Amino acid sequence: MYGEFNWFLSTIRFSRILSQAYASLFSVSATMNSLESYYSAIDQIEGRLERWRVAIPENFRPGLHPQFVTFSDPATKMPAMYTHFRYYSLVIALARLTLYLRANESSPRTEENKRTLMRAARMVIELIQFVDTAPHTPIL
């Protein structure tokens, strides 16, 4: 527990969402889905991910600009960073999948996912400044 944030329970809930995303979107059996099935599954995963994100206390919540998140406290920095990076990894994967499904078409959904992908990548880049580098940090 980090104040009001139960990081362990939050990580378990995120892992469940991630597991469902892999099973419904990235498994071998998912390759036989129709385009509508893919979009339905993506929408369900995005909805669950958003509900998970909103349930996280604001000082740990991904999606907020890094200046509003507690990264200065050494005790809470690691769980906050972990939560953010895991969230953005799934956001990026879902946006890339959506763009892949409609690679040769232009639609409002495609344009929105391009913006989502760019926002997520920008946030990851902004979060990198909070990663501690030390002589013992492995390069690989």
N, CA, C and O atoms as CSV, one atom per row, in Angstrom:
chain,resi,resn,atom,element,x,y,z
A,1,MET,N,N,0.840,-1.183,0.000
A,1,MET,CA,C,0.000,0.000,0.000
A,1,MET,C,C,0.883,1.244,0.000
A,1,MET,O,O,1.846,1.350,0.760
A,2,TYR,N,N,0.535,2.155,-0.852
A,2,TYR,CA,C,1.202,3.455,-0.920
A,2,TYR,C,C,0.124,4.495,-0.686
A,2,TYR,O,O,-0.504,4.980,-1.628
A,3,GLY,N,N,-0.086,4.832,0.576
A,3,GLY,CA,C,-1.191,5.726,0.916
A,3,GLY,C,C,-2.501,5.028,0.609
A,3,GLY,O,O,-2.789,3.961,1.150
A,4,GLU,N,N,-3.287,5.633,-0.257
A,4,GLU,CA,C,-4.572,5.045,-0.638
A,4,GLU,C,C,-4.463,4.146,-1.873
A,4,GLU,O,O,-5.471,3.623,-2.349
A,5,PHE,N,N,-3.262,3.966,-2.387
A,5,PHE,CA,C,-3.047,3.192,-3.608
A,5,PHE,C,C,-2.565,1.784,-3.277
A,5,PHE,O,O,-1.451,1.600,-2.786
A,6,ASN,N,N,-3.406,0.802,-3.547
A,6,ASN,CA,C,-3.024,-0.597,-3.377
A,6,ASN,C,C,-2.374,-1.041,-4.688
A,6,ASN,O,O,-3.044,-1.520,-5.603
A,7,TRP,N,N,-1.073,-0.873,-4.754
A,7,TRP,CA,C,-0.343,-1.139,-5.983
A,7,TRP,C,C,-0.432,-2.607,-6.397
A,7,TRP,O,O,-0.553,-2.907,-7.585
A,8,PHE,N,N,-0.372,-3.518,-5.433
A,8,PHE,CA,C,-0.433,-4.945,-5.732
A,8,PHE,C,C,-1.763,-5.307,-6.400
A,8,PHE,O,O,-1.780,-5.987,-7.425
A,9,LEU,N,N,-2.862,-4.858,-5.826
A,9,LEU,CA,C,-4.179,-5.143,-6.396
A,9,LEU,C,C,-4.344,-4.471,-7.759
A,9,LEU,O,O,-4.928,-5.054,-8.672
A,10,SER,N,N,-3.841,-3.266,-7.896
A,10,SER,CA,C,-3.912,-2.564,-9.172
A,10,SER,C,C,-3.123,-3.306,-10.250
A,10,SER,O,O,-3.572,-3.404,-11.392
A,11,THR,N,N,-1.967,-3.821,-9.895
A,11,THR,CA,C,-1.145,-4.579,-10.840
A,11,THR,C,C,-1.842,-5.866,-11.249
A,11,THR,O,O,-1.772,-6.259,-12.414
A,12,ILE,N,N,-2.501,-6.517,-10.333
A,12,ILE,CA,C,-3.248,-7.734,-10.655
A,12,ILE,C,C,-4.385,-7.413,-11.615
A,12,ILE,O,O,-4.608,-8.148,-12.577
A,13,ARG,N,N,-5.099,-6.334,-11.369
A,13,ARG,CA,C,-6.201,-5.947,-12.265
A,13,ARG,C,C,-5.683,-5.601,-13.659
A,13,ARG,O,O,-6.285,-5.980,-14.663
A,14,PHE,N,N,-4.569,-4.882,-13.715
A,14,PHE,CA,C,-3.998,-4.564,-15.021
A,14,PHE,C,C,-3.552,-5.839,-15.740
A,14,PHE,O,O,-3.760,-5.979,-16.945
A,15,SER,N,N,-2.950,-6.749,-15.016
A,15,SER,CA,C,-2.497,-8.001,-15.621
A,15,SER,C,C,-3.657,-8.795,-16.194
A,15,SER,O,O,-3.515,-9.458,-17.222
A,16,ARG,N,N,-4.786,-8.730,-15.544
A,16,ARG,CA,C,-5.979,-9.411,-16.071
A,16,ARG,C,C,-6.431,-8.761,-17.386
A,16,ARG,O,O,-6.777,-9.465,-18.335
A,17,ILE,N,N,-6.430,-7.456,-17.444
A,17,ILE,CA,C,-6.779,-6.748,-18.681
A,17,ILE,C,C,-5.789,-7.118,-19.780
A,17,ILE,O,O,-6.187,-7.379,-20.916
A,18,LEU,N,N,-4.515,-7.141,-19.448
A,18,LEU,CA,C,-3.479,-7.482,-20.418
A,18,LEU,C,C,-3.646,-8.919,-20.910
A,18,LEU,O,O,-3.489,-9.190,-22.100
A,19,SER,N,N,-3.955,-9.817,-20.018
A,19,SER,CA,C,-4.181,-11.212,-20.395
A,19,SER,C,C,-5.360,-11.336,-21.347
A,19,SER,O,O,-5.292,-12.076,-22.329
A,20,GLN,N,N,-6.435,-10.621,-21.066
A,20,GLN,CA,C,-7.593,-10.654,-21.954
A,20,GLN,C,C,-7.265,-10.030,-23.308
A,20,GLN,O,O,-7.762,-10.490,-24.336
A,21,ALA,N,N,-6.444,-8.999,-23.318
A,21,ALA,CA,C,-6.035,-8.383,-24.587
A,21,ALA,C,C,-5.233,-9.381,-25.412
A,21,ALA,O,O,-5.466,-9.523,-26.613
A,22,TYR,N,N,-4.303,-10.064,-24.785
A,22,TYR,CA,C,-3.510,-11.056,-25.523
A,22,TYR,C,C,-4.397,-12.170,-26.065
A,22,TYR,O,O,-4.251,-12.580,-27.216
A,23,ALA,N,N,-5.308,-12.655,-25.240
A,23,ALA,CA,C,-6.169,-13.767,-25.661
A,23,ALA,C,C,-7.128,-13.360,-26.782
A,23,ALA,O,O,-7.355,-14.128,-27.718
A,24,SER,N,N,-7.686,-12.160,-26.687
A,24,SER,CA,C,-8.707,-11.768,-27.660
A,24,SER,C,C,-8.164,-11.025,-28.872
A,24,SER,O,O,-8.863,-10.904,-29.878
A,25,LEU,N,N,-6.936,-10.525,-28.802
A,25,LEU,CA,C,-6.410,-9.719,-29.901
A,25,LEU,C,C,-5.112,-10.245,-30.520
A,25,LEU,O,O,-4.891,-10.086,-31.720
A,26,PHE,N,N,-4.262,-10.863,-29.715
A,26,PHE,CA,C,-2.932,-11.203,-30.199
A,26,PHE,C,C,-2.645,-12.702,-30.236
A,26,PHE,O,O,-1.514,-13.099,-30.515
A,27,SER,N,N,-3.627,-13.529,-29.966
A,27,SER,CA,C,-3.413,-14.976,-30.003
A,27,SER,C,C,-3.580,-15.506,-31.422
A,27,SER,O,O,-4.045,-14.793,-32.311
A,28,VAL,N,N,-3.199,-16.751,-31.622
A,28,VAL,CA,C,-3.343,-17.378,-32.933
A,28,VAL,C,C,-4.811,-17.470,-33.317
A,28,VAL,O,O,-5.167,-17.221,-34.469
A,29,SER,N,N,-5.668,-17.825,-32.364
A,29,SER,CA,C,-7.101,-17.936,-32.667
A,29,SER,C,C,-7.720,-16.579,-32.993
A,29,SER,O,O,-8.720,-16.513,-33.706
A,30,ALA,N,N,-7.142,-15.506,-32.483
A,30,ALA,CA,C,-7.678,-14.164,-32.753
A,30,ALA,C,C,-7.451,-13.751,-34.204
A,30,ALA,O,O,-8.152,-12.877,-34.714
A,31,THR,N,N,-6.489,-14.362,-34.867
A,31,THR,CA,C,-6.223,-13.997,-36.261
A,31,THR,C,C,-7.369,-14.384,-37.186
A,31,THR,O,O,-7.449,-13.902,-38.316
A,32,MET,N,N,-8.255,-15.251,-36.709
A,32,MET,CA,C,-9.399,-15.665,-37.523
A,32,MET,C,C,-10.624,-14.780,-37.299
A,32,MET,O,O,-11.668,-15.002,-37.912
A,33,ASN,N,N,-10.504,-13.798,-36.441
A,33,ASN,CA,C,-11.620,-12.894,-36.154
A,33,ASN,C,C,-11.885,-11.972,-37.339
A,33,ASN,O,O,-10.990,-11.654,-38.122
A,34,SER,N,N,-13.131,-11.560,-37.443
A,34,SER,CA,C,-13.481,-10.561,-38.453
A,34,SER,C,C,-13.027,-9.185,-37.966
A,34,SER,O,O,-12.685,-9.009,-36.796
A,35,LEU,N,N,-13.028,-8.232,-38.864
A,35,LEU,CA,C,-12.631,-6.869,-38.524
A,35,LEU,C,C,-13.537,-6.291,-37.438
A,35,LEU,O,O,-13.067,-5.602,-36.533
A,36,GLU,N,N,-14.836,-6.573,-37.531
A,36,GLU,CA,C,-15.783,-6.088,-36.524
A,36,GLU,C,C,-15.496,-6.704,-35.155
A,36,GLU,O,O,-15.610,-6.031,-34.131
A,37,SER,N,N,-15.122,-7.991,-35.143
A,37,SER,CA,C,-14.787,-8.650,-33.877
A,37,SER,C,C,-13.555,-8.021,-33.246
A,37,SER,O,O,-13.502,-7.814,-32.034
A,38,TYR,N,N,-12.565,-7.718,-34.079
A,38,TYR,CA,C,-11.364,-7.055,-33.571
A,38,TYR,C,C,-11.721,-5.711,-32.946
A,38,TYR,O,O,-11.300,-5.409,-31.829
A,39,TYR,N,N,-12.497,-4.908,-33.667
A,39,TYR,CA,C,-12.854,-3.593,-33.145
A,39,TYR,C,C,-13.686,-3.691,-31.870
A,39,TYR,O,O,-13.517,-2.886,-30.955
A,40,SER,N,N,-14.565,-4.652,-31.809
A,40,SER,CA,C,-15.357,-4.857,-30.597
A,40,SER,C,C,-14.454,-5.230,-29.423
A,40,SER,O,O,-14.610,-4.702,-28.322
A,41,ALA,N,N,-13.517,-6.134,-29.661
A,41,ALA,CA,C,-12.586,-6.543,-28.599
A,41,ALA,C,C,-11.689,-5.381,-28.180
A,41,ALA,O,O,-11.427,-5.193,-26.992
A,42,ILE,N,N,-11.220,-4.606,-29.150
A,42,ILE,CA,C,-10.381,-3.445,-28.832
A,42,ILE,C,C,-11.165,-2.447,-27.982
A,42,ILE,O,O,-10.644,-1.919,-26.999
A,43,ASP,N,N,-12.411,-2.191,-28.360
A,43,ASP,CA,C,-13.250,-1.262,-27.589
A,43,ASP,C,C,-13.464,-1.758,-26.168
A,43,ASP,O,O,-13.438,-0.966,-25.226
A,44,GLN,N,N,-13.676,-3.064,-26.000
A,44,GLN,CA,C,-13.873,-3.626,-24.661
A,44,GLN,C,C,-12.609,-3.480,-23.820
A,44,GLN,O,O,-12.675,-3.092,-22.654
A,45,ILE,N,N,-11.466,-3.789,-24.409
A,45,ILE,CA,C,-10.198,-3.672,-23.678
A,45,ILE,C,C,-9.919,-2.209,-23.331
A,45,ILE,O,O,-9.498,-1.906,-22.215
A,46,GLU,N,N,-10.152,-1.309,-24.275
A,46,GLU,CA,C,-9.939,0.119,-23.998
A,46,GLU,C,C,-10.861,0.611,-22.887
A,46,GLU,O,O,-10.452,1.414,-22.048
A,47,GLY,N,N,-12.099,0.134,-22.880
A,47,GLY,CA,C,-13.036,0.514,-21.821
A,47,GLY,C,C,-12.587,0.023,-20.458
A,47,GLY,O,O,-12.636,0.766,-19.478
A,48,ARG,N,N,-12.149,-1.225,-20.394
A,48,ARG,CA,C,-11.654,-1.781,-19.125
A,48,ARG,C,C,-10.386,-1.060,-18.679
A,48,ARG,O,O,-10.202,-0.789,-17.492
A,49,LEU,N,N,-9.513,-0.751,-19.638
A,49,LEU,CA,C,-8.279,-0.040,-19.312
A,49,LEU,C,C,-8.572,1.350,-18.762
A,49,LEU,O,O,-7.928,1.797,-17.813
A,50,GLU,N,N,-9.538,2.026,-19.357
A,50,GLU,CA,C,-9.895,3.362,-18.876
A,50,GLU,C,C,-10.508,3.297,-17.477
A,50,GLU,O,O,-10.204,4.142,-16.635
A,51,ARG,N,N,-11.355,2.319,-17.220
A,51,ARG,CA,C,-11.934,2.161,-15.872
A,51,ARG,C,C,-10.833,1.866,-14.855
A,51,ARG,O,O,-10.870,2.367,-13.731
A,52,TRP,N,N,-9.858,1.055,-15.251
A,52,TRP,CA,C,-8.736,0.750,-14.358
A,52,TRP,C,C,-7.937,2.022,-14.079
A,52,TRP,O,O,-7.565,2.291,-12.937
A,53,ARG,N,N,-7.677,2.798,-15.124
A,53,ARG,CA,C,-6.889,4.024,-14.985
A,53,ARG,C,C,-7.565,5.017,-14.047
A,53,ARG,O,O,-6.915,5.609,-13.186
A,54,VAL,N,N,-8.866,5.194,-14.216
A,54,VAL,CA,C,-9.601,6.167,-13.411
A,54,VAL,C,C,-9.683,5.730,-11.941
A,54,VAL,O,O,-9.812,6.575,-11.056
A,55,ALA,N,N,-9.612,4.439,-11.678
A,55,ALA,CA,C,-9.689,3.927,-10.308
A,55,ALA,C,C,-8.398,4.167,-9.521
A,55,ALA,O,O,-8.374,4.001,-8.301
A,56,ILE,N,N,-7.344,4.552,-10.206
A,56,ILE,CA,C,-6.053,4.792,-9.551
A,56,ILE,C,C,-6.048,6.209,-8.975
A,56,ILE,O,O,-6.499,7.140,-9.641
A,57,PRO,N,N,-5.550,6.388,-7.756
A,57,PRO,CA,C,-5.475,7.740,-7.179
A,57,PRO,C,C,-4.687,8.686,-8.094
A,57,PRO,O,O,-3.754,8.271,-8.782
A,58,GLU,N,N,-5.073,9.943,-8.088
A,58,GLU,CA,C,-4.519,10.918,-9.026
A,58,GLU,C,C,-3.001,11.028,-8.985
A,58,GLU,O,O,-2.375,11.215,-10.028
A,59,ASN,N,N,-2.401,10.916,-7.818
A,59,ASN,CA,C,-0.950,11.090,-7.765
A,59,ASN,C,C,-0.193,9.881,-8.318
A,59,ASN,O,O,1.036,9.907,-8.368
A,60,PHE,N,N,-0.896,8.820,-8.735
A,60,PHE,CA,C,-0.285,7.675,-9.393
A,60,PHE,C,C,-0.873,7.438,-10.783
A,60,PHE,O,O,-0.367,6.606,-11.535
A,61,ARG,N,N,-1.921,8.152,-11.123
A,61,ARG,CA,C,-2.720,7.860,-12.315
A,61,ARG,C,C,-1.988,8.151,-13.624
A,61,ARG,O,O,-1.512,9.264,-13.845
A,62,PRO,N,N,-1.904,7.137,-14.487
A,62,PRO,CA,C,-1.359,7.377,-15.824
A,62,PRO,C,C,-2.324,8.238,-16.630
A,62,PRO,O,O,-3.522,8.284,-16.348
A,63,GLY,N,N,-1.798,8.898,-17.606
A,63,GLY,CA,C,-2.636,9.749,-18.449
A,63,GLY,C,C,-2.578,11.194,-18.051
A,63,GLY,O,O,-2.974,12.067,-18.823
A,64,LEU,N,N,-2.092,11.466,-16.861
A,64,LEU,CA,C,-1.893,12.843,-16.430
A,64,LEU,C,C,-0.466,13.245,-16.782
A,64,LEU,O,O,0.422,12.398,-16.869
A,65,HIS,N,N,-0.259,14.501,-16.978
A,65,HIS,CA,C,1.085,14.971,-17.304
A,65,HIS,C,C,2.027,14.639,-16.147
A,65,HIS,O,O,1.638,14.761,-14.986
A,66,PRO,N,N,3.264,14.219,-16.448
A,66,PRO,CA,C,4.196,13.812,-15.386
A,66,PRO,C,C,4.409,14.834,-14.282
A,66,PRO,O,O,4.752,14.450,-13.164
A,67,GLN,N,N,4.219,16.112,-14.552
A,67,GLN,CA,C,4.421,17.116,-13.506
A,67,GLN,C,C,3.366,17.012,-12.407
A,67,GLN,O,O,3.562,17.548,-11.316
A,68,PHE,N,N,2.245,16.328,-12.678
A,68,PHE,CA,C,1.191,16.199,-11.686
A,68,PHE,C,C,1.273,14.888,-10.912
A,68,PHE,O,O,0.426,14.622,-10.059
A,69,VAL,N,N,2.269,14.078,-11.196
A,69,VAL,CA,C,2.397,12.767,-10.572
A,69,VAL,C,C,3.561,12.800,-9.596
A,69,VAL,O,O,4.543,13.513,-9.803
A,70,THR,N,N,3.438,12.021,-8.532
A,70,THR,CA,C,4.466,11.996,-7.504
A,70,THR,C,C,5.614,11.099,-7.933
A,70,THR,O,O,5.533,9.878,-7.801
A,71,PHE,N,N,6.686,11.698,-8.448
A,71,PHE,CA,C,7.883,10.952,-8.788
A,71,PHE,C,C,9.063,11.363,-7.918
A,71,PHE,O,O,10.152,10.803,-8.047
A,72,SER,N,N,8.859,12.329,-7.042
A,72,SER,CA,C,9.970,12.813,-6.227
A,72,SER,C,C,10.167,11.964,-4.972
A,72,SER,O,O,11.286,11.874,-4.467
A,73,ASP,N,N,9.117,11.346,-4.465
A,73,ASP,CA,C,9.222,10.526,-3.263
A,73,ASP,C,C,9.822,9.175,-3.630
A,73,ASP,O,O,9.218,8.434,-4.406
A,74,PRO,N,N,10.993,8.833,-3.097
A,74,PRO,CA,C,11.632,7.567,-3.461
A,74,PRO,C,C,10.771,6.340,-3.143
A,74,PRO,O,O,10.876,5.322,-3.826
A,75,ALA,N,N,9.934,6.425,-2.130
A,75,ALA,CA,C,9.109,5.281,-1.749
A,75,ALA,C,C,7.996,5.005,-2.753
A,75,ALA,O,O,7.572,3.859,-2.909
A,76,THR,N,N,7.525,6.035,-3.429
A,76,THR,CA,C,6.410,5.862,-4.366
A,76,THR,C,C,6.817,5.955,-5.827
A,76,THR,O,O,5.998,5.727,-6.717
A,77,LYS,N,N,8.053,6.280,-6.073
A,77,LYS,CA,C,8.501,6.489,-7.455
A,77,LYS,C,C,8.414,5.214,-8.294
A,77,LYS,O,O,7.893,5.247,-9.409
A,78,MET,N,N,8.913,4.103,-7.778
A,78,MET,CA,C,8.936,2.868,-8.536
A,78,MET,C,C,7.534,2.387,-8.900
A,78,MET,O,O,7.295,2.078,-10.067
A,79,PRO,N,N,6.589,2.309,-7.947
A,79,PRO,CA,C,5.254,1.859,-8.347
A,79,PRO,C,C,4.550,2.832,-9.296
A,79,PRO,O,O,3.787,2.410,-10.165
A,80,ALA,N,N,4.801,4.114,-9.132
A,80,ALA,CA,C,4.191,5.090,-10.034
A,80,ALA,C,C,4.747,4.936,-11.447
A,80,ALA,O,O,3.985,4.935,-12.413
A,81,MET,N,N,6.052,4.808,-11.575
A,81,MET,CA,C,6.670,4.634,-12.890
A,81,MET,C,C,6.215,3.329,-13.532
A,81,MET,O,O,5.888,3.293,-14.718
A,82,TYR,N,N,6.196,2.283,-12.760
A,82,TYR,CA,C,5.771,0.979,-13.265
A,82,TYR,C,C,4.340,1.052,-13.788
A,82,TYR,O,O,4.042,0.533,-14.864
A,83,THR,N,N,3.467,1.687,-13.039
A,83,THR,CA,C,2.072,1.826,-13.438
A,83,THR,C,C,1.956,2.604,-14.743
A,83,THR,O,O,1.207,2.208,-15.637
A,84,HIS,N,N,2.678,3.687,-14.855
A,84,HIS,CA,C,2.634,4.511,-16.063
A,84,HIS,C,C,3.153,3.750,-17.289
A,84,HIS,O,O,2.502,3.724,-18.334
A,85,PHE,N,N,4.311,3.142,-17.153
A,85,PHE,CA,C,4.896,2.459,-18.303
A,85,PHE,C,C,4.059,1.264,-18.746
A,85,PHE,O,O,3.926,1.014,-19.945
A,86,ARG,N,N,3.501,0.534,-17.809
A,86,ARG,CA,C,2.634,-0.593,-18.195
A,86,ARG,C,C,1.389,-0.088,-18.916
A,86,ARG,O,O,0.977,-0.661,-19.924
A,87,TYR,N,N,0.797,0.973,-18.406
A,87,TYR,CA,C,-0.397,1.545,-19.043
A,87,TYR,C,C,-0.084,1.970,-20.475
A,87,TYR,O,O,-0.807,1.611,-21.405
A,88,TYR,N,N,0.984,2.729,-20.651
A,88,TYR,CA,C,1.306,3.225,-21.985
A,88,TYR,C,C,1.712,2.098,-22.939
A,88,TYR,O,O,1.499,2.213,-24.146
A,89,SER,N,N,2.281,1.033,-22.429
A,89,SER,CA,C,2.623,-0.083,-23.312
A,89,SER,C,C,1.371,-0.695,-23.922
A,89,SER,O,O,1.373,-1.054,-25.100
A,90,LEU,N,N,0.300,-0.821,-23.139
A,90,LEU,CA,C,-0.941,-1.373,-23.671
A,90,LEU,C,C,-1.646,-0.370,-24.578
A,90,LEU,O,O,-2.209,-0.758,-25.601
A,91,VAL,N,N,-1.626,0.898,-24.225
A,91,VAL,CA,C,-2.224,1.927,-25.085
A,91,VAL,C,C,-1.549,1.918,-26.453
A,91,VAL,O,O,-2.219,1.978,-27.484
A,92,ILE,N,N,-0.230,1.842,-26.455
A,92,ILE,CA,C,0.510,1.821,-27.719
A,92,ILE,C,C,0.187,0.560,-28.512
A,92,ILE,O,O,0.001,0.630,-29.727
A,93,ALA,N,N,0.119,-0.577,-27.856
A,93,ALA,CA,C,-0.190,-1.830,-28.556
A,93,ALA,C,C,-1.579,-1.783,-29.190
A,93,ALA,O,O,-1.751,-2.220,-30.328
A,94,LEU,N,N,-2.567,-1.260,-28.471
A,94,LEU,CA,C,-3.929,-1.173,-29.012
A,94,LEU,C,C,-4.002,-0.187,-30.175
A,94,LEU,O,O,-4.672,-0.450,-31.174
A,95,ALA,N,N,-3.321,0.935,-30.048
A,95,ALA,CA,C,-3.325,1.925,-31.133
A,95,ALA,C,C,-2.628,1.369,-32.370
A,95,ALA,O,O,-3.102,1.564,-33.489
A,96,ARG,N,N,-1.521,0.688,-32.179
A,96,ARG,CA,C,-0.804,0.100,-33.325
A,96,ARG,C,C,-1.638,-0.977,-33.996
A,96,ARG,O,O,-1.651,-1.073,-35.223
A,97,LEU,N,N,-2.336,-1.791,-33.209
A,97,LEU,CA,C,-3.184,-2.828,-33.798
A,97,LEU,C,C,-4.300,-2.197,-34.631
A,97,LEU,O,O,-4.581,-2.656,-35.738
A,98,THR,N,N,-4.920,-1.173,-34.119
A,98,THR,CA,C,-5.987,-0.492,-34.852
A,98,THR,C,C,-5.453,0.095,-36.158
A,98,THR,O,O,-6.106,0.005,-37.198
A,99,LEU,N,N,-4.282,0.687,-36.101
A,99,LEU,CA,C,-3.685,1.242,-37.320
A,99,LEU,C,C,-3.324,0.138,-38.303
A,99,LEU,O,O,-3.446,0.323,-39.514
A,100,TYR,N,N,-2.887,-0.991,-37.804
A,100,TYR,CA,C,-2.544,-2.122,-38.666
A,100,TYR,C,C,-3.779,-2.679,-39.366
A,100,TYR,O,O,-3.722,-3.046,-40.539
A,101,LEU,N,N,-4.886,-2.738,-38.645
A,101,LEU,CA,C,-6.107,-3.305,-39.222
A,101,LEU,C,C,-6.628,-2.484,-40.389
A,101,LEU,O,O,-7.226,-3.032,-41.315
A,102,ARG,N,N,-6.413,-1.192,-40.356
A,102,ARG,CA,C,-6.867,-0.294,-41.424
A,102,ARG,C,C,-5.670,0.444,-42.032
A,102,ARG,O,O,-5.695,1.664,-42.198
A,103,ALA,N,N,-4.643,-0.308,-42.354
A,103,ALA,CA,C,-3.388,0.300,-42.809
A,103,ALA,C,C,-3.550,1.144,-44.065
A,103,ALA,O,O,-2.887,2.173,-44.194
A,104,ASN,N,N,-4.394,0.749,-44.974
A,104,ASN,CA,C,-4.514,1.454,-46.254
A,104,ASN,C,C,-5.733,2.359,-46.331
A,104,ASN,O,O,-6.058,2.874,-47.400
A,105,GLU,N,N,-6.401,2.553,-45.219
A,105,GLU,CA,C,-7.613,3.363,-45.221
A,105,GLU,C,C,-7.461,4.540,-44.274
A,105,GLU,O,O,-6.695,4.498,-43.311
A,106,SER,N,N,-8.206,5.582,-44.573
A,106,SER,CA,C,-8.237,6.738,-43.689
A,106,SER,C,C,-9.654,6.850,-43.131
A,106,SER,O,O,-10.628,6.902,-43.882
A,107,SER,N,N,-9.752,6.886,-41.817
A,107,SER,CA,C,-11.048,7.007,-41.162
A,107,SER,C,C,-10.858,7.823,-39.892
A,107,SER,O,O,-9.729,8.020,-39.443
A,108,PRO,N,N,-11.947,8.296,-39.315
A,108,PRO,CA,C,-11.812,9.035,-38.042
A,108,PRO,C,C,-11.145,8.186,-36.957
A,108,PRO,O,O,-10.364,8.704,-36.159
A,109,ARG,N,N,-11.448,6.899,-36.926
A,109,ARG,CA,C,-10.848,6.015,-35.923
A,109,ARG,C,C,-9.339,5.909,-36.139
A,109,ARG,O,O,-8.568,5.930,-35.180
A,110,THR,N,N,-8.928,5.797,-37.379
A,110,THR,CA,C,-7.506,5.711,-37.696
A,110,THR,C,C,-6.788,6.995,-37.273
A,110,THR,O,O,-5.717,6.944,-36.668
A,111,GLU,N,N,-7.378,8.128,-37.591
A,111,GLU,CA,C,-6.765,9.409,-37.226
A,111,GLU,C,C,-6.679,9.573,-35.712
A,111,GLU,O,O,-5.672,10.054,-35.192
A,112,GLU,N,N,-7.727,9.175,-35.011
A,112,GLU,CA,C,-7.720,9.262,-33.550
A,112,GLU,C,C,-6.643,8.353,-32.956
A,112,GLU,O,O,-5.975,8.726,-31.992
A,113,ASN,N,N,-6.478,7.174,-33.525
A,113,ASN,CA,C,-5.453,6.264,-33.023
A,113,ASN,C,C,-4.047,6.757,-33.325
A,113,ASN,O,O,-3.124,6.490,-32.555
A,114,LYS,N,N,-3.867,7.460,-34.412
A,114,LYS,CA,C,-2.563,8.080,-34.680
A,114,LYS,C,C,-2.250,9.115,-33.603
A,114,LYS,O,O,-1.128,9.181,-33.101
A,115,ARG,N,N,-3.246,9.916,-33.256
A,115,ARG,CA,C,-3.048,10.916,-32.188
A,115,ARG,C,C,-2.796,10.236,-30.841
A,115,ARG,O,O,-1.941,10.673,-30.071
A,116,THR,N,N,-3.538,9.173,-30.563
A,116,THR,CA,C,-3.351,8.426,-29.315
A,116,THR,C,C,-1.942,7.860,-29.239
A,116,THR,O,O,-1.282,7.945,-28.204
A,117,LEU,N,N,-1.493,7.287,-30.337
A,117,LEU,CA,C,-0.146,6.717,-30.386
A,117,LEU,C,C,0.912,7.792,-30.153
A,117,LEU,O,O,1.874,7.567,-29.419
A,118,MET,N,N,0.741,8.938,-30.762
A,118,MET,CA,C,1.696,10.030,-30.583
A,118,MET,C,C,1.682,10.564,-29.148
A,118,MET,O,O,2.738,10.843,-28.581
A,119,ARG,N,N,0.486,10.706,-28.557
A,119,ARG,CA,C,0.400,11.166,-27.164
A,119,ARG,C,C,1.080,10.178,-26.225
A,119,ARG,O,O,1.828,10.576,-25.331
A,120,ALA,N,N,0.821,8.901,-26.428
A,120,ALA,CA,C,1.414,7.878,-25.558
A,120,ALA,C,C,2.931,7.873,-25.699
A,120,ALA,O,O,3.650,7.802,-24.703
A,121,ALA,N,N,3.415,7.948,-26.931
A,121,ALA,CA,C,4.867,7.977,-27.141
A,121,ALA,C,C,5.487,9.222,-26.508
A,121,ALA,O,O,6.568,9.153,-25.924
A,122,ARG,N,N,4.806,10.352,-26.623
A,122,ARG,CA,C,5.292,11.593,-26.016
A,122,ARG,C,C,5.359,11.457,-24.491
A,122,ARG,O,O,6.318,11.907,-23.865
A,123,MET,N,N,4.344,10.839,-23.906
A,123,MET,CA,C,4.341,10.673,-22.450
A,123,MET,C,C,5.466,9.740,-21.998
A,123,MET,O,O,6.097,9.987,-20.971
A,124,VAL,N,N,5.721,8.679,-22.752
A,124,VAL,CA,C,6.831,7.776,-22.410
A,124,VAL,C,C,8.153,8.532,-22.453
A,124,VAL,O,O,8.994,8.376,-21.568
A,125,ILE,N,N,8.329,9.340,-23.471
A,125,ILE,CA,C,9.555,10.128,-23.588
A,125,ILE,C,C,9.677,11.102,-22.421
A,125,ILE,O,O,10.769,11.284,-21.881
A,126,GLU,N,N,8.579,11.724,-22.028
A,126,GLU,CA,C,8.616,12.656,-20.905
A,126,GLU,C,C,8.881,11.940,-19.584
A,126,GLU,O,O,9.474,12.520,-18.674
A,127,LEU,N,N,8.449,10.694,-19.472
A,127,LEU,CA,C,8.667,9.929,-18.243
A,127,LEU,C,C,10.110,9.446,-18.104
A,127,LEU,O,O,10.569,9.175,-16.995
A,128,ILE,N,N,10.813,9.338,-19.207
A,128,ILE,CA,C,12.192,8.835,-19.177
A,128,ILE,C,C,13.069,9.672,-18.254
A,128,ILE,O,O,13.993,9.144,-17.636
A,129,GLN,N,N,12.795,10.960,-18.154
A,129,GLN,CA,C,13.618,11.819,-17.297
A,129,GLN,C,C,13.566,11.404,-15.828
A,129,GLN,O,O,14.461,11.750,-15.057
A,130,PHE,N,N,12.534,10.671,-15.437
A,130,PHE,CA,C,12.406,10.260,-14.042
A,130,PHE,C,C,13.058,8.916,-13.751
A,130,PHE,O,O,13.103,8.489,-12.598
A,131,VAL,N,N,13.561,8.247,-14.773
A,131,VAL,CA,C,14.236,6.966,-14.579
A,131,VAL,C,C,15.634,7.245,-14.052
A,131,VAL,O,O,16.422,7.956,-14.676
A,132,ASP,N,N,15.920,6.679,-12.904
A,132,ASP,CA,C,17.233,6.880,-12.303
A,132,ASP,C,C,18.270,6.068,-13.058
A,132,ASP,O,O,18.085,4.875,-13.301
A,133,THR,N,N,19.340,6.712,-13.418
A,133,THR,CA,C,20.469,6.004,-13.997
A,133,THR,C,C,21.596,6.056,-12.996
A,133,THR,O,O,21.883,7.099,-12.410
A,134,ALA,N,N,22.218,4.941,-12.812
A,134,ALA,CA,C,23.316,4.836,-11.849
A,134,ALA,C,C,24.363,3.900,-12.436
A,134,ALA,O,O,24.088,3.174,-13.391
A,135,PRO,N,N,25.554,3.917,-11.870
A,135,PRO,CA,C,26.601,3.052,-12.405
A,135,PRO,C,C,26.213,1.571,-12.440
A,135,PRO,O,O,26.762,0.811,-13.238
A,136,HIS,N,N,25.284,1.157,-11.593
A,136,HIS,CA,C,24.889,-0.254,-11.559
A,136,HIS,C,C,23.714,-0.559,-12.507
A,136,HIS,O,O,23.290,-1.711,-12.600
A,137,THR,N,N,23.192,0.440,-13.199
A,137,THR,CA,C,22.070,0.225,-14.112
A,137,THR,C,C,22.569,-0.550,-15.333
A,137,THR,O,O,23.472,-0.086,-16.031
A,138,PRO,N,N,21.987,-1.731,-15.599
A,138,PRO,CA,C,22.463,-2.496,-16.757
A,138,PRO,C,C,22.108,-1.798,-18.071
A,138,PRO,O,O,21.034,-1.213,-18.200
A,139,ILE,N,N,23.005,-1.866,-19.025
A,139,ILE,CA,C,22.796,-1.250,-20.339
A,139,ILE,C,C,21.788,-2.057,-21.138
A,139,ILE,O,O,20.963,-1.470,-21.838
A,140,LEU,N,N,21.823,-3.366,-21.062
A,140,LEU,CA,C,20.937,-4.212,-21.843
A,140,LEU,C,C,19.707,-4.561,-21.097
A,140,LEU,O,O,18.850,-5.273,-21.619
